[in-house]
Amino acid sequence: MPETPQQYTQRILSYSDGKDPLRQQAATAKRLATLIKGKNKKQLTQRPAPGKWSVAEILAHLADAEIVLSWRLRQTLSSNGVAIQAFDQDVWANTFDYAHQDSRQSLEKYTVLREGNLDLLKRIPKPLWDNYGVHQERGNESVAHIVRMVAGHDLNHLGQVERILKGKR
């Protein structure tokens, strides 16, 4: 049975409990680069199980998710209470052919986008961290909440990449 949006939120937030979300986000790209260093195309594109993403697919997803984050942050910061559109990550993975994306190029895109998002977050006044958007599936999400969710999302996918590359499911 798939997770409810509330279960997803709880699970993702649990990964980053007690951690500095900005510091976590700042460390993710370097950690991913270390994990994939020296890995060949087969290691990066092999799925751990039917219906599960490969490392290449996870990296492509992270790059696209960072684009989504860029847009959501800018909308929420400039228009408090804005509607936040959900997206189906599996539809994006199929539509944008994540399975055949170059892992290193995906990581480069992700890294540049992440640096831009972190720069934005460092520059905005603290009161704007209370601005919120209304997520189509999850309800009100403040900028501070979104930042914690992204940190948990990072940790979730870092764990997946580590397990895949160690041959564990």
C-alpha contacts under 8 A as a table, 3 or more apart, distances in Angstrom:
res1	aa1	res2	aa2	distance
3	E	6	Q	7.83
3	E	7	Q	5.65
3	E	8	Y	5.92
4	T	7	Q	5.10
4	T	8	Y	6.18
5	P	8	Y	5.06
5	P	9	T	6.18
5	P	137	E	6.34
5	P	138	R	5.75
6	Q	9	T	5.08
6	Q	10	Q	6.24
6	Q	138	R	6.68
7	Q	10	Q	5.12
7	Q	11	R	6.09
8	Y	11	R	5.16
8	Y	12	I	6.06
9	T	12	I	5.25
9	T	13	L	6.01
9	T	138	R	7.96
9	T	149	M	7.38
10	Q	13	L	5.24
10	Q	14	S	6.03
11	R	14	S	5.14
11	R	15	Y	6.87
12	I	15	Y	5.62
12	I	16	S	7.41
12	I	149	M	6.19
12	I	152	G	4.79
12	I	153	H	5.83
12	I	156	N	7.00
13	L	16	S	5.56
13	L	17	D	6.32
13	L	148	R	6.55
13	L	149	M	5.69
13	L	152	G	5.35
14	S	17	D	5.22
14	S	152	G	7.05
15	Y	151	A	7.97
15	Y	152	G	4.95
15	Y	153	H	7.96
15	Y	155	L	6.27
15	Y	156	N	6.91
16	S	19	K	5.35
16	S	20	D	7.77
16	S	21	P	6.93
16	S	148	R	6.88
16	S	149	M	7.98
16	S	151	A	6.06
16	S	152	G	4.82
16	S	155	L	7.24
19	K	24	Q	7.14
20	D	23	R	5.37
20	D	24	Q	6.11
21	P	24	Q	5.00
21	P	25	Q	6.10
21	P	147	V	6.39
21	P	148	R	5.45
21	P	150	V	7.79
21	P	151	A	5.16
22	L	25	Q	5.05
22	L	26	A	6.08
22	L	118	L	7.30
22	L	147	V	7.32
22	L	151	A	7.35
23	R	26	A	5.04
23	R	27	A	6.33
24	Q	27	A	5.26
24	Q	28	T	6.41
24	Q	151	A	5.93
25	Q	28	T	5.39
25	Q	29	A	7.92
25	Q	114	R	7.80
25	Q	118	L	7.92
25	Q	150	V	7.43
25	Q	151	A	5.54
25	Q	154	D	7.05
26	A	29	A	7.12
26	A	114	R	7.75
26	A	115	E	7.61
26	A	118	L	7.38
27	A	30	K	5.70
27	A	31	R	6.27
28	T	31	R	5.09
28	T	32	L	6.14
28	T	154	D	6.65
28	T	158	L	7.73
29	A	32	L	5.12
29	A	33	A	6.15
29	A	107	L	7.22
29	A	110	Y	7.47
29	A	111	T	5.69
30	K	33	A	5.04
30	K	34	T	6.23
31	R	34	T	5.13
31	R	35	L	6.24
31	R	158	L	7.96
32	L	35	L	5.02
32	L	36	I	6.30
32	L	107	L	7.74
32	L	158	L	7.04
33	A	36	I	5.42
33	A	37	K	5.95
33	A	107	L	7.43
34	T	37	K	5.27
35	L	161	V	7.70
35	L	162	E	7.08
35	L	165	L	7.96
36	I	39	K	5.36
36	I	44	L	7.65
39	K	43	Q	6.05
39	K	44	L	6.74
40	N	43	Q	5.36
40	N	44	L	6.37
41	K	44	L	5.10
41	K	45	T	5.97
42	K	45	T	5.22
42	K	46	Q	5.75
43	Q	46	Q	5.69
43	Q	55	V	8.00
43	Q	165	L	7.08
44	L	54	S	6.36
44	L	55	V	5.01
44	L	56	A	5.36
44	L	103	S	7.13
44	L	165	L	7.92
45	T	54	S	5.22
45	T	55	V	6.15
45	T	56	A	5.38
45	T	57	E	7.45
45	T	99	A	6.72
45	T	100	H	7.78
46	Q	54	S	5.45
46	Q	55	V	7.60
47	R	50	P	6.87
47	R	51	G	7.93
47	R	52	K	6.04
47	R	53	W	5.60
47	R	54	S	4.31
47	R	55	V	7.70
48	P	52	K	6.28
48	P	53	W	7.20
48	P	54	S	6.55
48	P	164	I	6.08
48	P	167	G	7.50
48	P	168	K	7.58
48	P	169	R	6.00
49	A	52	K	5.39
49	A	169	R	7.40
53	W	56	A	7.82
53	W	57	E	5.52
53	W	58	I	6.25
54	S	57	E	5.13
54	S	58	I	6.28
54	S	99	A	7.35
54	S	164	I	7.50
55	V	58	I	5.03
55	V	59	L	6.17
55	V	103	S	7.56
55	V	161	V	5.74
55	V	164	I	7.17
55	V	165	L	8.00
56	A	59	L	5.20
56	A	60	A	6.25
56	A	98	Y	6.95
56	A	99	A	6.39
56	A	100	H	7.60
56	A	101	Q	6.48
56	A	102	D	6.78
56	A	103	S	4.84
56	A	106	S	7.88
57	E	60	A	5.11
57	E	61	H	6.07
57	E	93	A	7.23
57	E	98	Y	4.76
57	E	99	A	5.27
57	E	100	H	7.90
57	E	101	Q	7.25
57	E	103	S	7.93
58	I	61	H	4.98
58	I	62	L	6.13
58	I	98	Y	7.99
58	I	157	H	7.03
58	I	161	V	7.66
59	L	62	L	5.04
59	L	63	A	6.31
59	L	103	S	6.22
59	L	106	S	5.66
59	L	107	L	6.06
59	L	110	Y	7.80
60	A	63	A	5.18
60	A	64	D	6.35
60	A	98	Y	5.65
60	A	101	Q	6.65
60	A	103	S	7.14
60	A	106	S	5.13
60	A	107	L	7.56
61	H	64	D	5.14
61	H	65	A	5.91
61	H	89	Q	7.50
61	H	93	A	7.00
61	H	98	Y	7.23
62	L	65	A	4.92
62	L	66	E	6.12
62	L	106	S	7.98
62	L	110	Y	6.40
63	A	66	E	5.22
63	A	67	I	6.68
63	A	106	S	5.96
63	A	107	L	6.94
63	A	109	K	5.88
63	A	110	Y	4.17
63	A	111	T	7.95
63	A	113	L	7.54
64	D	67	I	5.10
64	D	68	V	6.43
64	D	110	Y	7.69
65	A	68	V	4.96
65	A	69	L	6.11
66	E	69	L	4.87
66	E	70	S	6.12
66	E	110	Y	6.48
66	E	113	L	6.18
66	E	114	R	6.43
67	I	70	S	5.07
67	I	71	W	6.45
67	I	113	L	6.95
68	V	71	W	5.28
68	V	72	R	6.12
69	L	72	R	5.05
69	L	73	L	5.92
69	L	117	N	7.88
70	S	73	L	5.41
70	S	74	R	6.27
70	S	113	L	7.79
70	S	117	N	6.18
71	W	74	R	5.25
71	W	75	Q	6.07
72	R	75	Q	5.13
72	R	76	T	5.97
72	R	84	I	6.81
72	R	133	G	7.97
73	L	76	T	5.18
73	L	77	L	5.88
73	L	143	V	6.82
74	R	77	L	5.20
74	R	78	S	6.04
75	Q	78	S	5.38
75	Q	79	S	5.73
75	Q	80	N	7.91
75	Q	82	V	6.80
75	Q	133	G	7.95
76	T	79	S	5.23
76	T	80	N	5.40
76	T	81	G	6.91
76	T	82	V	6.06
76	T	131	N	6.19
76	T	132	Y	5.72
76	T	133	G	5.39
76	T	142	S	7.96
76	T	143	V	7.14
77	L	80	N	6.37
77	L	128	L	6.21
77	L	129	W	7.76
77	L	131	N	6.08
77	L	132	Y	7.70
77	L	143	V	7.53
79	S	82	V	5.70
80	N	131	N	5.15
80	N	132	Y	5.56
80	N	133	G	6.43
81	G	131	N	7.14
81	G	132	Y	5.35
81	G	133	G	4.67
81	G	134	V	6.08
81	G	140	N	7.95
82	V	132	Y	7.29
82	V	133	G	4.78
82	V	134	V	6.06
83	A	133	G	5.66
83	A	134	V	4.77
83	A	135	H	6.12
83	A	136	Q	6.98
84	I	133	G	5.84
84	I	134	V	5.44
84	I	135	H	4.38
84	I	136	Q	5.87
85	Q	135	H	6.25
85	Q	136	Q	5.57
86	A	135	H	6.77
86	A	136	Q	5.74
86	A	137	E	6.76
87	F	92	W	7.98
88	D	91	V	5.37
88	D	92	W	6.42
89	Q	92	W	5.03
89	Q	93	A	6.07
90	D	93	A	4.90
90	D	94	N	6.25
91	V	94	N	5.22
91	V	95	T	5.90
92	W	95	T	4.99
92	W	96	F	5.67
92	W	97	D	7.88
93	A	96	F	5.50
93	A	97	D	5.67
93	A	98	Y	4.99
93	A	99	A	7.55
94	N	97	D	5.01
94	N	98	Y	6.64
97	D	100	H	5.78
97	D	101	Q	6.79
98	Y	101	Q	5.19
101	Q	105	Q	7.74
101	Q	106	S	7.03
102	D	105	Q	5.36
102	D	106	S	6.21
103	S	106	S	5.10
103	S	107	L	6.17
104	R	107	L	5.01
104	R	108	E	6.17
105	Q	108	E	4.98
105	Q	109	K	6.25
106	S	109	K	5.19
106	S	110	Y	6.09
107	L	110	Y	4.98
107	L	111	T	5.97
108	E	111	T	5.11
108	E	112	V	6.30
109	K	112	V	5.39
109	K	113	L	6.16
110	Y	113	L	5.22
110	Y	114	R	5.91
111	T	114	R	5.12
111	T	115	E	6.14
112	V	115	E	5.23
112	V	116	G	6.38
113	L	116	G	5.14
113	L	117	N	6.25
114	R	117	N	5.05
114	R	118	L	6.08
115	E	118	L	5.19
115	E	119	D	6.09
116	G	119	D	5.07
116	G	120	L	6.23
117	N	120	L	5.06
117	N	121	L	6.25
118	L	121	L	5.05
118	L	122	K	6.18
119	D	122	K	5.20
119	D	123	R	6.38
120	L	123	R	5.24
120	L	124	I	6.42
121	L	124	I	5.58
124	I	128	L	6.76
124	I	129	W	7.95
125	P	128	L	5.73
125	P	129	W	7.49
126	K	129	W	5.44
126	K	130	D	7.82
127	P	130	D	5.83
127	P	131	N	7.67
128	L	131	N	5.24
128	L	143	V	7.52
129	W	142	S	6.64
129	W	143	V	4.83
129	W	144	A	5.26
130	D	142	S	5.44
130	D	143	V	6.10
130	D	144	A	6.61
131	N	142	S	5.33
131	N	143	V	5.95
132	Y	140	N	6.17
132	Y	141	E	5.14
132	Y	142	S	3.78
132	Y	143	V	5.93
133	G	139	G	7.90
133	G	140	N	5.65
133	G	141	E	5.41
133	G	142	S	6.33
134	V	138	R	7.59
134	V	139	G	4.95
134	V	140	N	4.37
134	V	141	E	6.20
135	H	138	R	5.19
135	H	139	G	4.71
135	H	140	N	6.04
135	H	141	E	6.71
136	Q	139	G	6.29
138	R	141	E	7.69
141	E	145	H	5.77
141	E	146	I	6.28
142	S	145	H	5.01
142	S	146	I	6.16
143	V	146	I	5.00
143	V	147	V	6.18
144	A	147	V	5.18
144	A	148	R	6.44
145	H	148	R	5.13
145	H	149	M	6.16
146	I	149	M	4.95
146	I	150	V	6.15
147	V	150	V	5.17
147	V	151	A	6.38
148	R	151	A	5.15
148	R	152	G	6.33
149	M	152	G	5.11
149	M	153	H	6.01
150	V	153	H	4.86
150	V	154	D	6.10
151	A	154	D	5.11
151	A	155	L	6.39
152	G	155	L	5.06
152	G	156	N	6.08
153	H	156	N	5.05
153	H	157	H	6.32
154	D	157	H	5.33
154	D	158	L	6.00
155	L	158	L	4.97
155	L	159	G	6.09
156	N	159	G	5.36
156	N	160	Q	6.48
157	H	160	Q	4.89
157	H	161	V	6.14
158	L	161	V	5.14
158	L	162	E	6.16
159	G	162	E	5.13
159	G	163	R	6.17
160	Q	163	R	5.18
160	Q	164	I	6.09
161	V	164	I	5.16
161	V	165	L	6.14
162	E	165	L	5.32
162	E	166	K	6.18
163	R	166	K	5.11
163	R	167	G	6.18
163	R	168	K	4.84
163	R	169	R	6.05
164	I	167	G	5.08
164	I	168	K	5.52
164	I	169	R	6.19
165	L	168	K	7.46
